[in-house]
Amino acid sequence: MPRRRSAERGEGNLGCIVWLVLLTLGVLIAWKAVPVKIKSAEFYDYMDEVAKFSAARGTSDSLRKHLLDRADQLEIPLERKNIEIDLSRERVRMKVRYTIPVEFPGYTYNWDFEQEVDRPIFIV
């Protein structure tokens, strides 16, 4: 029976260390990015809800105020100038743009969001 040399036994620890570093990096990215994505999705759902129900009774200024209040609650850095609202008799179109900085150790990623809702107005 042939003898194996020690290098062929599969005792390499470097691969395990590399995978642990990659796993740690992936967990860190998810830890920082998932809450930002959840806030963004909650804000989009609120925009859709406002477009469905509040647009029939409100003005574009009142809709803008509703969006700014909700953005403050969710800690989204939204400014008044980055909200476009087109309100007609049949449709409401809202478009918002904002950037959320995601801070990592040694690096800050600016995550840009542009969300748009275009819906018919339902009179309830």
KADAHU-V928714 format. One record per pair of residues at least 6 apart in sequence whose C-alpha atoms are under 7 Angstrom apart, sorted by sequence separation. I is the first residue (numbers start at 0). J is the second residue. D is the distance in Angstrom with one decimal. If there is no record, write none. Layout:
I:J:D / I:J:D
This chain:
85:91:5.8 / 86:92:6.4 / 101:107:5.6 / 102:108:6.3 / 70:77:6.4 / 85:92:5.0 / 100:107:6.4 / 101:108:5.1 / 84:92:5.7 / 85:93:6.5 / 100:108:5.7 / 101:109:6.1 / 84:93:4.6 / 100:109:4.4 / 101:110:6.9 / 67:77:6.8 / 83:93:5.6 / 84:94:6.5 / 99:109:5.8 / 100:110:6.0 / 83:94:5.1 / 98:109:6.1 / 99:110:5.2 / 82:94:5.9 / 83:95:6.4 / 98:110:5.4 / 99:111:6.6 / 82:95:4.6 / 98:111:4.4 / 81:95:5.6 / 82:96:6.9 / 97:111:6.0 / 98:112:6.0 / 81:96:5.4 / 97:112:5.4 / 96:112:5.7 / 97:113:6.7 / 96:113:4.5 / 95:113:5.7 / 96:114:6.6 / 95:114:5.4 / 77:97:5.6 / 94:114:5.7 / 95:115:6.5 / 76:97:6.5 / 94:115:4.3 / 76:98:7.0 / 93:115:5.6 / 94:116:6.4 / 76:99:6.8 / 93:116:5.2 / 75:99:7.0 / 92:116:5.6 / 93:117:6.5 / 59:84:6.1 / 92:117:4.3 / 91:117:5.8 / 92:118:6.5 / 59:86:6.4 / 91:118:5.6 / 42:70:7.0 / 90:118:5.6 / 91:119:6.3 / 90:119:4.2 / 91:120:6.5 / 89:119:5.7 / 90:120:5.2 / 89:120:5.5 / 38:73:6.3 / 54:91:6.8 / 50:91:6.2 / 55:120:6.0 / 54:120:6.5 / 55:121:6.9 / 55:122:6.1 / 50:118:6.5 / 47:116:6.3 / 51:120:6.0 / 52:121:6.6 / 31:101:6.7 / 46:116:6.9 / 50:120:7.0 / 51:121:6.2 / 43:114:6.9
